[in-house]
């Protein structure tokens, strides 16, 4: 979630940002926030009806083209996912094995 935050001053139109997802370097998703079902302001407004605390994170999902459309793209242990949003940065995560019960 870091190492920094981007303020609304840095992003003039949050509903027009390119979003890309890569798995092991292969482009899997390429979309734009303009394609979201609900706008970011609408999501924030709706979720603000609940008790939000400092540090809470609102996640919006991702553009179409994920593994539901292509089961061979299901993630496996060792895969590295890069989620990039224009003007914000890239979040990199690795898939790990599920712990085995003792």
Secondary structure, 3 states (H helix, E strand, C coil): CCCCCCCCCCCCCCCCCEEEEEECCEEEEEEEHHHCCCCHHHHHHHHCCCCCCCCCCCCCCCCCCCCCCCHHHCCCCCCEEEEEECCCEEEEEECCCCCCCC
